[in-house]
Amino acid sequence: MNRYCKRYEAKQTDVAIAVSVLVDAKRNDYDRVILITADSDQIPLVKALKEEFPMKSITLAAPPERGQEARELGSLVHERIPITTGRLRSCFLARD
C-alpha cells in the first residue's frame, strides 16, 4: 500500500509577527498597527493588544478575496481596509 501524507513545515512566522508587534507596542513605537493578514492565528495578538494597550489602534488589511476568511479577526479590530486586486496592481513597479 502506497501512503502519502502532505506535510507543511511551520516557519514560526505567526509567532514572530505577534512578538514583534507586542514588543513594539510595549516600547510605544507606534499608535496604530496595520495587520496585513487573513490568518486567524493572529486573533490572540489582537486580543492581547486590546487588553494590554487599549489606546493602540488596530487596523486589518485582508488580502484580495480573503475578507470572508478574516471575519472573526475583522470583528476584533478597530478598522478594516480592503486590499483590492486593483490596488495591488497599481503598486507594481513598471517593467521594461
C-alpha positions as CSV (number, residue, x, y, z in Angstrom):
1,M,0.0,0.0,0.0
2,N,1.3,3.4,-1.0
3,R,0.7,6.0,1.6
4,Y,1.4,9.7,1.0
5,C,0.9,12.4,3.5
6,K,1.4,16.1,2.7
7,R,3.2,17.9,5.5
8,Y,3.7,21.6,5.9
9,E,6.5,22.8,8.0
10,A,5.7,25.7,10.4
11,K,8.1,28.5,10.0
12,Q,7.1,30.3,13.2
13,T,6.1,33.4,11.2
14,D,2.9,34.0,13.0
15,V,4.6,33.9,16.4
16,A,7.4,36.2,15.2
17,I,4.9,38.8,13.9
18,A,3.0,38.7,17.2
19,V,6.1,39.0,19.3
20,S,7.4,41.9,17.2
21,V,4.1,43.8,17.3
22,L,3.8,43.3,21.1
23,V,7.4,44.4,21.8
24,D,6.9,47.5,19.6
25,A,3.7,48.3,21.5
26,K,5.5,48.0,24.8
27,R,8.2,50.3,23.6
28,N,5.4,52.7,22.5
29,D,6.9,52.7,18.9
30,Y,3.5,53.1,17.3
31,D,0.0,54.4,17.8
32,R,-1.6,52.3,15.1
33,V,-0.7,48.9,13.8
34,I,-1.9,47.6,10.4
35,L,-2.0,43.9,10.1
36,I,-1.9,42.6,6.6
37,T,-3.3,39.1,7.0
38,A,-6.5,37.0,7.0
39,D,-4.9,34.4,9.3
40,S,-7.0,33.6,12.4
41,D,-3.7,32.7,14.2
42,Q,-3.4,36.5,14.8
43,I,-6.6,36.6,16.9
44,P,-4.6,36.1,20.2
45,L,-2.4,39.0,19.2
46,V,-5.3,41.3,18.6
47,K,-6.9,40.3,21.9
48,A,-3.7,40.9,23.8
49,L,-3.2,44.3,22.2
50,K,-6.7,45.4,23.0
51,E,-6.3,44.2,26.6
52,E,-2.8,45.4,27.3
53,F,-2.7,48.5,25.1
54,P,-6.2,49.8,24.7
55,M,-5.1,53.1,23.3
56,K,-3.4,51.5,20.3
57,S,-5.4,51.5,17.1
58,I,-5.6,48.1,15.2
59,T,-6.4,48.0,11.5
60,L,-6.9,44.9,9.5
61,A,-6.0,44.9,5.8
62,A,-7.0,41.5,4.4
63,P,-5.6,40.3,1.1
64,P,-7.8,40.2,-2.0
65,E,-10.7,37.7,-1.7
66,R,-9.7,36.7,1.8
67,G,-12.1,39.0,3.7
68,Q,-14.6,36.2,4.4
69,E,-11.8,34.1,6.0
70,A,-10.9,37.0,8.2
71,R,-14.4,37.6,9.6
72,E,-13.6,36.8,13.3
73,L,-10.3,38.7,13.2
74,G,-12.0,41.6,11.5
75,S,-14.7,41.7,14.2
76,L,-12.0,42.4,16.8
77,V,-10.1,45.3,15.2
78,H,-11.0,48.9,15.1
79,E,-10.9,49.4,11.4
80,R,-10.8,47.2,8.2
81,I,-9.2,48.3,5.0
82,P,-9.8,46.0,2.0
83,I,-6.8,45.3,-0.2
84,T,-8.3,45.0,-3.7
85,T,-6.7,43.4,-6.7
86,G,-6.7,46.8,-8.4
87,R,-4.9,48.4,-5.5
88,L,-2.2,45.8,-5.7
89,R,-1.8,46.2,-9.5
90,S,-1.3,50.0,-9.0
91,C,1.6,49.3,-6.6
92,F,3.6,47.1,-9.1
93,L,6.7,48.7,-10.5
94,A,6.8,49.2,-14.2
95,R,8.5,46.5,-16.2
96,D,10.9,47.3,-19.0
